[in-house]
Amino acid sequence: MALRILHVGKFFPPYRGGMEVFLADLVHEQRRQGIDAHALVHGDPLPDDPSWLERVPVQFNLVYAPMAIGFRRALGRAIERVQPDVLHLHLPNNSALWALTLPIARRVPWVIHWHSDVVVSNIKWSVALAYMLYRPFEQALLERAQQVFATSPPYLEASNALRAWRGKCEIVPLGLDLRNIPPPVALSPGQGWRSETRLRLLSIGRLTYYKGFETLIRAVSTMPGVELLIAGEGELRTSLEALIRQCTPEGRPTPVRLTGAVSDGEKHALFASCDIFCLASRERTEAFGIVLLEAMLHGKPCLVTDLPGSGMPWVVAHAHAGLHVPFEDQDAWRSSIARLQHNTALRQRLGQSGNKALHRFFSIGPCEQSVARHYRSLAPDTRPAKPRQDLLVVISTRNNETEIGHLIRRVHALVKASVLVVDNRSTDATCHEAEECGARVLRPLLAMTNWGSLQTGLRYAQTHGFQTVVTIDAEGLYEVEELPALLAQREQADMVVAYFSERNSLVRRIAWQWFRWLTGFGLRDFVSGFRLYNRQALETATSTQATMLDYQDIGTLLLMRRQGLRIAEVALPLHTARVNRSKIFRSWGNAVRYAAVSSLLSIAHGRARQRPLRPPR
C-alpha cells in the first residue's frame, strides 16, 4: 500500500526560494519512489500544474507572510481528497496554523519540517512584533506534531523555539535533486562579468534585510580587479543601488552590479562562470542555504558568514567546500576573498570537495529515505514488505584502521553474513578500509555514544528485514572468532550475551555481583558488546525507551525482561588477549558514574521476576 502524504508549504516553483526548491525536489523524489505525495501551497494556479499540486491565491502580504483567505478551506478539502497517512507541514508558514482548527487534520499524524526559526530580529522590529502573536500557535503546532525535522545540528542546538521539543527532533539535512538541474543558458550582453575582471564573485538571494549584501558591497568596492554580481530582487534594491554608487570610487567602473531576477538557466550559467560564491547573511533566518548546494554542484568554493546558530557554516564545513568569515566584518571579507584570489589551487580543492560532498551527503535521495522512514513509523500499515534476510553483523568503530579489515574478512570467512560498519567520526582510514573489504558503512552526522552507534546499526537491520543481528565492538578483535559459537545458541533465546571469563578483573567481578543482586539476572558480564538479537529482541532494542538509555547494557536487559523475552549467556574462550579499552572502566570517575546510573535504573524497574536464564555452556 503506497504512502499518501500531503505537504503544506509556502510556495512552489516557479517561485524559486530555497525552501520552495527543496519542497519541489522532495515531492518529485517521493513520487519517483512510489509515495503518493501531494502539495498545498500559496500562489496563483498555473495552467500546467499537475493534479497533485494545488495553489491558493494570496490576497496580500503582512510582514513578509503571505495572507491567503481561502487556505483553511483548501486545506480541509485537500485532506478529504487525498486522505493522507501523514500531514507534512513546512515551517515557518502562517497558513499551516489552520491545521490546528480543523478536526479532520487532527485525526492525521503530523510531521513538521523546520526550515527556519522566525528570528526575533534586531534589524527588523516588525518581525519581532509579529512573532509575539505567531509564537503561541507555532508552539501548539510543535506540541501536536509527532516528529520534527531540523536541517542541521547547529540550528537545532540554537533554536529557542525547538528547545522544549528536542525529544521529537531529528536531523535531516536538506538535499538537491541532481537529476532535475536545468542546463545553463547563454547570458545576454551585460548580464555577466566584464572581460577585464580578474576575480568573479557571485551572490544570489532576495534583496532583503538579513542577507548582508551591504557588507559584501563595502568589502568589494576597494578591491581592484574584483567584480561582484548579486542576482535577485527585493525591497532593498533601491537602497543597495544607492550604496553601490556611494562606494564606487570616482572614475572607476562599478565593482558591484545587481542583475535583478534571473531564470533557472541564467542562474546556473552564472554559477558555471563565477570563481567564488559568497553568502554574507547576518541573521539565523538564513538557516541552511540551498543555494550553497547549487554552488557545490558547479564545483565553486563558498565564502560564508560564520553565523552562530546557523546551518550555513555547518554545511560548508561538513563538505570542506569553503571558508568561514566573521559576519559583518568587511576587512575579514576582503582578506578571505584575497586569499582565494591568489590561491587557485585552494579554490579548485574546495570546489572539488564540495562537489563530492554534494553527491554523497546533500542529494535529495538520502533526505527522502530518512523522511520516508519516519513516515512509516507513524503509519505502520503502509510499510513495504521487506525481503527476508538472515544475518547482519554490526560493527561499531572509531579510528580502528589497523583492525577493521581483518575483522570484516574474518566475519566473511566464518559465516554467511552481511557486514554493517557504523563509524563514529573516525579521522583515520577506517571507513575506506571497511568499504574496501565489502562492508556497508554508515556515518551518522552527529557524534554518538557506543550505544547510539550500535542502535543505528540495529535500526538498519530492522528496516532491511534481517532476522538475526550480532553486534561487535571493533575494539574486541578476539570476539569475531567465536561468531559461529554465538550463532549456535540463537534458537535458545531471543538475546544471547557472550561472556569472556579472561577479561573479568576483581573490580568487575565485585561490580557484577552487585548488579546480579540488584537486578535478579544471573549474568557474569553486563557490558559485553558481543550480543545476538532475534527479530523480537530487535524491536525492543530499537524502541524509544531503549534510545533514551545512557548505557545499553543493563537497560536493554531490563526492557527485554519487561517484554517477556528470553535472555541467555554463553561462555566463550578469549582468543586474543588485548588491552581493555572500555570507556566505562577507563577511569574511576566513569566507573562510578556507570554504577550509579545503572543502579538507579535497576531500582526504578524493580526486581521483577525474570524468566530463568539458560545455563552457560
N, C-alpha and C positions, 0 to 999 in steps of 0.2 A: 504494500500500500504506500503510495507516494505521499510524502510530507506536503502539507499545504501551509504556506507561510504568507502572511500579509505584512508588508513593510509599510510603516508610516514615516515618511521622510519630509524634508523641507521642499526641495526642488528635484528635478530630474533633467538630464540633458535634453535640449541644447544648452540649458543653464550650466555653466562649467565651473562651479566652485569645487573645492577639494572634497567636501562631504558628498556632493552630488555625483562626482566622478566615481567615488568609491561605491555609493549605493547602486549606480548603474552597473558597475563591474560585478558587484556581488550578486545582484539579481540575475544577470546573464549567466554567470558561472553556476549558480544554483539550478537554473533551468537546464543548463547543459548536463548537470549531474542527476537530473531526474526529479528534482524538487519542484513542486508546483508553486512557484514564487510569484506574488503579485505586489504591486506598489501603489500607494495612495499618497500624492504629493500636491504641492501648490503649483499653480500655473494655469495658463490658458490651454485647453485641449488643442492638439495638433492633428491634422488630417491623417498622418501616418502612424499615430500612436497605436501600439499593439493592444489587444484585448485585456492583457494583464496589467496595463498601466492606466491609472485614472488621475487626471489633474483637476484640481479645484481652483476656480478663479479667485484671485486676490483683489480685494477692493481698495486697500491702502496699506501702507507700512507705518508702524509705530515703533520708534527706537530700534530700527533695523529688523523688526519682527513683522513678517507678512500676516495680514489680517484677512482671513477667508471666512466670510459669514456662513457659507454653506458646508464647512468642513465637518461639523458634528454629524449632520445628516448623512453626508457622503461616507463617513466612517461607519456608521451603523449599517448603511446599505451594503458597503463592501464586505463587512463581516458576515452579513446574511448571505451574500452571493458566494463568497469564497469558502465559508465555513472553515477558517484556518485552524490548524493544530496549534500554532504559536503565533502570537502577535508581536512583531519585531518593531519596537519604537526607536527611532533615531533622534537623539537629543544633542544640543538644545533645539527645541521645536515647540513653540507655544501651542500649536494646534494638536499636538499629541496629548495635551492635557484633557481633551474632550473624552478620552478613553475612561477617565475617572467617573464620568457622568452617565456612561452607557452600561446598563445591566448586561447586555449581550457581550460587551467587551470584557467585563469582569468574569465571565464564565470561561475565558480562554487564557491559557498561560501566557505571561508576558516575558520578553527579554528586552533589555534596554542597551542600545549601542551608545556609549558615552563618548561622543566625538570631542566635546569641549565643555569646560565649565562656562557658565555665564560669569565672566570675570567682573568683580566689583571694581570698576575702572577708576584709576586716579586721573585719567586723561579725559574721560567722557562721563560727566556726572549724571547724565540722563540714563545711562546704562545701569549705574549703581542704584538709582531711584527705582527704575523699572524692576530690577531684580528683587527688591524688597517685596514687591507684590507677587512676583513669579515663584519665589523660593518655596513657600508652603505647598504649592501644588506640585512643584518639582520633587520635593521630598515625599509627598504622597505617592507619586509615580514610583519612586525608588522603593518605597516600603512595599508596594503591591507587586513589584517585579520579582520573578523567581531567579533571574540571572542578570548580571550587569557586565557588559564587555567594555573594559578600559583599553585604550590603544597603546599604552606604554607604561612600564614600571614607574618612571619619574612622575608622570602625570597622575597616576593613581595615588602615589605617595603624597603628593602635594595638594590633592583635591579636598577642600573642606566639605564640599557637597557630598562626596562619597565616603567621608570619614566614618559615618555611622553604619555603612553598608559594606565594609571591606569583606565580610564573610561571604557575600554573594557575588563578589567581583572576580573576574577572570581576565588575564591579559591576553588580548587578541590583536596583534598589530595589524594595521590596515595593509591592503595589498593592491597591486595594479594588475589589470588584465593585459598580459603581454601579447595576447592574440588579437587584441582589438585596438591596436595603435594605428591611427590614420597616418598615411605617408606624408612626409613634408611636401609643401608646395613651394613654387618659386616665389620669392619675396618681390614685391613691387619696388621700383626705384625709390630710394629714400627711406625704405622701411627697415633696412638693415644698417650695419655699421659702415662708417666711411672707410674708404680703401686705405687711407693712411694710418688708421688706428692700429696700434701695436698690441693692445690687450682689450679683448671684447668681453664686457661684463653684461650679464642678463639678470633681471629680477622680474618676477611675474606675480601679480596678485591684485586684488581690489584696492583701489586708491582710497584707503580708509585709515582711521586714526592709529590702529595698533601695528601697522605693517612696518613702521620705522623707515620709510623711504627718505625722510628728511635727513637722517644720519648718513645714508648712502650718498645722497646728493652732495652734502657738505664734504664728505670724505673724498669723493672722486674729483670734485671741482678743481683741486690744486695738483692733480697728478697728470703730468704730461704724457701723451700717447695712450691714455686710458679712456675708453668711452663706455658709458652705461646706458643700456636701453631698459626701460620699465614698461612692461606690457600689462594693460588692464585699464579699467575705467572705475570711476567712483566719485564720491562727493568732494574729495580733496584735489581734484585735477587743477582747478584754478589756483589754489594756494601753492601747489607744488610747482606749477609753471612759473609763478612769481618768484619762488625760491630759486629755481634754476637760473632765471635771469639775474637775480641778485648775486648768485655765487659765481657766475661766469665772468672771468677776467676780461676786461675790455680788449677788443681786437683779436680774441681767440675764438675758435669755433666752440659751439656749445658741447660740453663734455657729457651732458645727460640729456636724453630725449624720451618723451612719453609717446609710445606708439599708439595708444588707445587700445580698444578691444581687438583681439586677433582671433581668427578661426583656429580650429584644432590643427589643420595642416600648416598654417602660418606659425603657430606656437612651436610645433616640432621642427620647423625649418629654423626658427631662432635658436632652439636648443642645439640643433646639429651644428650651427655655425658659430656659437659663442665659445669662449675659452673657459669662463668660470661662471657658475651660477651663485647668486647672492640672495640670502633671505635674512633681513635685518629686523624681524619682528621684535616688538618691545613689551608685549603682554602675553599672558598664557592663553589668550583667546586663540593664538597660534598653537594648536595642541599637538599636531603631528607633522603636517606639511606634505600632502600627497605630491605637491609639485617637486619636492626633493626626489621622490621616486622617479618622476619623469626625467629629471636631470641625470640620475644614475642610469636610466635606460640608454641615454645618449653618451654615457661614459664621461660625464663632465664633473670635475671636482666642485664641491659645495663649500661655500663660506656661510656659516650660520651664526646667529646670535647665541651665546651661551646663556640662554634664558632659564633661570631657576624654575623648576617645576614644569617645564615644557618637554614634550616628547621629541621636539625638533632636534636638539643636540644629541639626544639618545639615538635617534635614527642614524645620524651621520657617524657617531662614534661606533655604533654596532656594526655599521657597514664599512668602517675605515674609509669613508668616502670624502672626507674634507677636514676643515679646520673650524674651531670654535673661536668666536670673537666676543669680548665683553660687550654687553648691549649698551647702545647709545654712546660708545667710545669711538669718536671719529679717528683719533690717532691710531687706535688699535686696528681699525678697518684699513687705514692706509698701509700700516705695517704688514698686515696679512695679505692684502692684495699685492703689495710689492714683493713679498716673499714668493708667492706663486707666479708672479710675472717673470721673475728672474730664475725660476727653477722649473724648467719644462719637464724634467724627469719626475719631479714630485707631482706635478699636475697629472701626468699620464698615469702614475702609480695610483693616485687617489681615484681617478676616473675609472680605471680598470677594476679596482677593488669594489667600488660602488656598484658597477655593473654586475659583477659576480654575486655580490650580496643580494641585489635585487632579485635575481633569478632563484637564489637559494632561500631567502627569508621573507621577501616582501612581494611575492607574486600573489595573485588572488587565490590560487589553488589551496595552499596551506591555510589561508584565512577561512575559506569556505569550509574546509574539512573540520576545522576547530569549531566553527559556528554550528555546523550540522550535528556534530557530536553532542553539543549541549541541547540542541533542539530535541534530539531523540531521547535524552534523559528526561525531558519534560513531557514528551508524547511517546511513551514506550511502545504503544501498539503499532507505531509506524517504523520501528526498527527493521531494517532489511535482514533477511536471513543470512547468517554468516556461514561459510563452509566450515565443516568440522576440521579442526587441525589438532594434532595430538600434543606435541611437546614444544614448549618455548623455554629457553634458558635465558634469564635476565641477569645481566652483569652490571652492577653499579661500580663506577670507576671515576677516578680523578688523578691525573698525572701518573698513569701506570704503563707508559710506553714500553718498558722492558718486559712486563709480564703479560700484557693483554693478548699479544699474538699467540703465544704458547697456550694460553688459557682457552682461546677460541678454537685453535687447532685440536686440542685435546677433547673438547666437547664434541666436535665433529667426528673424531676418531672413535670415541667411546659409545656414543648413542646417535640415533637419528633424530635430530632436533634443529629447530631454527634458533638463532642466537640474536638477542637484542642487547646492545650496549647503551646504557643511559649514562651520558657523560656530564659530570657536574663541573663545567667550566675548566677543563684541562687546558694548560698552557704549553704542553709538550705535544708530541706526535701521537698521542693515544688514539685519537679519533681516526687519523689516517691509517694507523696500523690495524685498527679494528675493521675498517672498511676493506682494506687490502685482504684481510682474512675471510671476507664474506659475511661479516655481521652487519645487521641493520643498526644504525647509530642514531640515537635521539639526543638533541642538545637543547634542553629547556632554557628559555631566555633568562629565568631568574635563578639565582643561587639557591640551592636546595640542601636540606639535610639528607643524610643517607637514607632515611625512611622516605623522604619525598622522592628521591631518585628511584628507589625500589617500587614505590607505589605508582610512579609514572609508567614503569615497565609492566606492572600488574594491570593497569588500566588499558595499556596497549594490548595485552593478551586477551583481556575481556572483550574489547572492541573487535578483535580479529578472530574470535572464535576458538581460541586454544583451550583444550580440555585439561591440560596439566602444565603447571609452571614451576620451575625451580629457580630460586634466587641465589646468587653468588656475589659476594663482595670481592672485587678484584684483588684486595689485599691478601685474601686467603687462597693462594695459588694451589695449595695442597687439596682443597675441597673437591676440585674437579675430578680427581682420580677416583673418588668414591661415588660418582654420579650414578653408575649402574646399581650400586648397593642401595642408594636412597630411593631410586625408582622402583626397586623390588618391593618396597613397602607401600606403594601407592594404593593398593587395594585394602590396606589395613586401617586407613584413617583418612579424614578429609585434609588434615595438615600433618606433615611429618617434619620433625625438627631433628637435625643432626647434633650429636654430642661427641666431642673430642676430648677424652679424659686428659690427654697430654697437655692441654693448654689451660687446665683449671688449677690456678695457683691457690695458696692457702686463703688469701683475701677473697678470691672468687668463691671458694667453697663455703666460706662463712656467709657471704652475701646471699648465695643461692639457698643456703639452709634457712635464712631469714625469710626469703620470698616463698620457699616451699611451705613454711608455717603460715605465712600471711595469706597466701592465695589458695592453698589446697592442691596445687599442682605438684606432681612428683618429678618434675624435670630436674636434671642435673646441670643444665646450662640454659640460661634465659636469654642470652644475647647472641646465640648462634644465628648467623645470617644465611646459613645453608639450609634452606627450607623448601618443602614441596607443598603446593596448593592444588587442590582439585577445583572444579567449577564452583561448588558451593562455598568453599573457603575463599575463592577469588572474589565472589560477590561481597563477602563480609570485609575482606581486606581493602576493597576499593570503595567502601561506603563512606558517607560523610563523616560518621563518627570516627572511623579509622583515620581519615585525613586530618582530624583535629589533634591527633596524638603527637606528643613531643618525641616519644620513643615507640617503635613498633613492637618491641619485644614482649613485654608483659601485656601491653594494651591490646594487641591483636589476639593474644591468648584469651583474655577476658571476654572480648567480643565474640570469639569463636564459641566459647563455652555458653555464653548467653543464647546463641543461636542453636545450641544443642549439637554442635559439630564435634566429631571425634578428633582427638589430638594424640599423636604417637611420637615417642622419642626413640631414635635408633643410634646406638653407639657405633662409632666408626674409627678406624685407625688413622693416625696422623702420619702422612707420607713424607711431608717436607716441613721440618720444624722451621718456623720463621719468627722473627721478632714481632711481638704483638703490637699492632699499630691502632688498636681500637681507641677511638676518641674518648669513650667513657672511662677507660682505665689509664688514660694518658697522664692524668693528674688527680690528686686527691680532691680538688675542687669539683672536677667533672664527676668523679665517682660519687661524692656526697650529694651533688645535685640530682644525679640519676636515681640514687637510692631514695631520696626524699620524694621526688616526683612520682616514682613508681610505687612507693609505699602508700602515698595519698590516693593514687589511682586504685590500688588494690583494696584499700579500706572503703573507698567510695562505692566500689562494685560489690563489696561484701564477699564473705567467704561462702558463696553459693556452692551447693554441692556439684561437683564435677563428675562427668562420666569417667569411668576409670581409664587411665592411660594404658596403652598397650605396653606390655613388659619390654624393656630394652633387649636388644639382641645380644 
